[in-house]
Amino acid sequence: MPGPSLNVVMEASAALPEFTLGRVFTAWSLAPVPFVVTVWAAGLYLLGVRALRRRGDHWPVGRTVAFVVVGMGSFYLATASGLGTYDLTLLSVHMVQHMILSMLVPLALALGAPVTLALRTLPPGPRRWLLAVLHSRVARVLSFPPLTLLLYVVSPWALYFSGWYDASLHSAYVHEAMHVHLVMVGALFFWPLMGIDPVPGRVGYPARMMLVVLTLPFHAFLGVTIMGQSELIGHDWYPSLHDGPMGAWLPDPYDDQHLAGGILWGTGDLIGLVFFAVLFTQWVRSSMREAEREDRRLDLMEARQRVAGRDG
């Protein structure tokens, strides 16, 4: 079944008032796909945490907050709040949504360690299936760091400089698939780097730091390219909106595209630095734990040597 046509979507959004920061938190819409995904993902995670606690096992509160509140909360905010309501009206709003879905949501979900939670709570049968997936060749290929970096870098270029973005404006199904794609590509890249889960594709901390650093100039270059482009992304979509009632408040499409490129540039570097800080903190903590284990090993060896000396 084809998605709604250009005219149908434009008529549905024709009465939108002027976009302001406050509209992000007041102009909510009950988008079915984000709602179902959020409820199921957050619900299953909370059921897993409840199962652990009922049998007396500990699960860090920070992981729950990261996955449910920050991760799935940001996903729903980006797709059902005013950001989702206006993402077909302003390219700049879509770009904020893009950055949340492709960077913030994957980071928070990874820090929530849902795979570890599943391995600790699933029955034996499903646990074996999950382990088989994690150790499969497909999983190893999809988590291969050079490949995930390539996918992460190429996807936005393919989105904005092919017919893909135009198709997302004209079809609700392609539009929702684009949201899921942004999260999945971000998860494939950042999960092995930032996450706690035992997933394939994990490399040493120096290599992880290098991969994160490599993403910083990519966002800047793409943002500057969008800012300087003479052709409108979406072609006649945004100018056509000026023919309706929203024309009284809509900014010039070229000015809005310039703002969208700046958002991509600025927030990409900002969130990239957050990733860098999180990864550096994880590295320091890992080094401290390794030092503690080495101290205990040396203490044990020394104690054994003293015992052996007395016995001798």
ChimeraX attribute file (.defattr): number of C-alpha atoms within 10 A of each C-alpha:
attribute: neighborCount
match mode: 1-to-1
recipient: residues
	/A:1	4
	/A:2	9
	/A:3	16
	/A:4	14
	/A:5	12
	/A:6	13
	/A:7	10
	/A:8	12
	/A:9	16
	/A:10	19
	/A:11	11
	/A:12	9
	/A:13	17
	/A:14	17
	/A:15	11
	/A:16	13
	/A:17	15
	/A:18	12
	/A:19	18
	/A:20	9
	/A:21	9
	/A:22	9
	/A:23	16
	/A:24	19
	/A:25	13
	/A:26	10
	/A:27	17
	/A:28	17
	/A:29	14
	/A:30	12
	/A:31	15
	/A:32	10
	/A:33	15
	/A:34	20
	/A:35	15
	/A:36	11
	/A:37	15
	/A:38	19
	/A:39	14
	/A:40	12
	/A:41	14
	/A:42	18
	/A:43	13
	/A:44	14
	/A:45	21
	/A:46	16
	/A:47	12
	/A:48	20
	/A:49	22
	/A:50	15
	/A:51	16
	/A:52	16
	/A:53	12
	/A:54	10
	/A:55	8
	/A:56	9
	/A:57	11
	/A:58	10
	/A:59	14
	/A:60	9
	/A:61	10
	/A:62	11
	/A:63	20
	/A:64	22
	/A:65	17
	/A:66	20
	/A:67	26
	/A:68	22
	/A:69	16
	/A:70	21
	/A:71	26
	/A:72	23
	/A:73	17
	/A:74	22
	/A:75	27
	/A:76	23
	/A:77	21
	/A:78	26
	/A:79	27
	/A:80	23
	/A:81	22
	/A:82	22
	/A:83	29
	/A:84	22
	/A:85	24
	/A:86	24
	/A:87	20
	/A:88	22
	/A:89	22
	/A:90	20
	/A:91	22
	/A:92	24
	/A:93	23
	/A:94	20
	/A:95	21
	/A:96	17
	/A:97	21
	/A:98	22
	/A:99	20
	/A:100	24
	/A:101	28
	/A:102	25
	/A:103	22
	/A:104	22
	/A:105	26
	/A:106	29
	/A:107	29
	/A:108	27
	/A:109	26
	/A:110	24
	/A:111	22
	/A:112	26
	/A:113	20
	/A:114	22
	/A:115	19
	/A:116	13
	/A:117	19
	/A:118	17
	/A:119	18
	/A:120	16
	/A:121	17
	/A:122	14
	/A:123	10
	/A:124	11
	/A:125	8
	/A:126	13
	/A:127	15
	/A:128	13
	/A:129	11
	/A:130	16
	/A:131	14
	/A:132	12
	/A:133	14
	/A:134	16
	/A:135	13
	/A:136	12
	/A:137	12
	/A:138	11
	/A:139	16
	/A:140	16
	/A:141	14
	/A:142	17
	/A:143	22
	/A:144	18
	/A:145	23
	/A:146	14
	/A:147	14
	/A:148	21
	/A:149	20
	/A:150	11
	/A:151	16
	/A:152	22
	/A:153	19
	/A:154	12
	/A:155	14
	/A:156	17
	/A:157	12
	/A:158	12
	/A:159	17
	/A:160	15
	/A:161	14
	/A:162	13
	/A:163	12
	/A:164	15
	/A:165	19
	/A:166	19
	/A:167	17
	/A:168	20
	/A:169	22
	/A:170	22
	/A:171	17
	/A:172	16
	/A:173	16
	/A:174	18
	/A:175	19
	/A:176	15
	/A:177	13
	/A:178	18
	/A:179	19
	/A:180	18
	/A:181	15
	/A:182	23
	/A:183	22
	/A:184	18
	/A:185	22
	/A:186	24
	/A:187	27
	/A:188	23
	/A:189	29
	/A:190	27
	/A:191	26
	/A:192	22
	/A:193	25
	/A:194	26
	/A:195	23
	/A:196	17
	/A:197	18
	/A:198	15
	/A:199	19
	/A:200	19
	/A:201	19
	/A:202	19
	/A:203	12
	/A:204	9
	/A:205	17
	/A:206	11
	/A:207	13
	/A:208	21
	/A:209	18
	/A:210	11
	/A:211	18
	/A:212	19
	/A:213	16
	/A:214	14
	/A:215	16
	/A:216	17
	/A:217	14
	/A:218	16
	/A:219	23
	/A:220	19
	/A:221	14
	/A:222	20
	/A:223	23
	/A:224	16
	/A:225	15
	/A:226	23
	/A:227	21
	/A:228	13
	/A:229	13
	/A:230	10
	/A:231	10
	/A:232	15
	/A:233	21
	/A:234	22
	/A:235	12
	/A:236	11
	/A:237	18
	/A:238	24
	/A:239	16
	/A:240	14
	/A:241	20
	/A:242	17
	/A:243	11
	/A:244	13
	/A:245	14
	/A:246	17
	/A:247	15
	/A:248	11
	/A:249	11
	/A:250	18
	/A:251	15
	/A:252	13
	/A:253	23
	/A:254	19
	/A:255	11
	/A:256	19
	/A:257	26
	/A:258	20
	/A:259	19
	/A:260	23
	/A:261	24
	/A:262	22
	/A:263	21
	/A:264	24
	/A:265	23
	/A:266	15
	/A:267	19
	/A:268	24
	/A:269	19
	/A:270	13
	/A:271	17
	/A:272	21
	/A:273	15
	/A:274	14
	/A:275	21
	/A:276	19
	/A:277	13
	/A:278	14
	/A:279	20
	/A:280	17
	/A:281	12
	/A:282	16
	/A:283	17
	/A:284	12
	/A:285	12
	/A:286	13
	/A:287	12
	/A:288	12
	/A:289	12
	/A:290	12
	/A:291	12
	/A:292	12
	/A:293	12
	/A:294	12
	/A:295	12
	/A:296	12
	/A:297	12
	/A:298	12
	/A:299	12
	/A:300	12
	/A:301	12
	/A:302	12
	/A:303	12
	/A:304	12
	/A:305	12
	/A:306	12
	/A:307	11
	/A:308	10
	/A:309	9
	/A:310	8
	/A:311	7
	/A:312	6
